[in-house]
Amino acid sequence: MEQFIYIFAALFSVLNPLGAIPIFVGLTQDDSKQERSRISLWAAINVAIILLISYFAGEYVLKFFGISIDSLRIAGGILIVTSGFSLLNGNFSKKRGVNKKVANDAKNRNDIALSPLAIPMLAGPGSISLLIALYQEHDTIASKLICCAAVLLVALVIFLILRSANYLSRILGASGIVAISRIIGFIVIAIGIEYIISAIINIYKSI
């Protein structure tokens, strides 16, 4: 249970679906409630698929390019820390590749569930590198199943949050969402630093 909670909390913090609420509301303001629910569902499904593929296939990508797990932890830690600082500074959407040009392009397309919502807004490089590192850390089938369950629960929470985005944006307001995102930002920075430190320790021990 501790492993499940840790993985879920880490993924939720890095993905930060609450930070996606203003963008989701802006991109779907002209859509019906049914259409918003459909987009929310497919965005969550796409996130789950992207994360699970990254989790299971990431190891082979590392081997193909000759990248060590410690190098990945350091690179992923830097990305995660950068995302955390973006949350603190209110520049999260820009760091995730959702600028004004991308948003305008998304409005002109029929479906935004895959891009820009699922990727890069939610499932970005930080979460992908985090999952690849988790796969290396947990070598038992039970641990891998727990990680998959955490990914699926995160996807479910993403669906519920996006589906209720209009309601949450009215309740929390812009200031409320910013405040929560900044709190999450601290957690994200701590997760990134933890990964960098663990990689440096492993490299030092191997010397």
Order of alpha helices (4+ residues) and beta strands (2+ residues): alpha-alpha-alpha-alpha-alpha-alpha-alpha-alpha-alpha
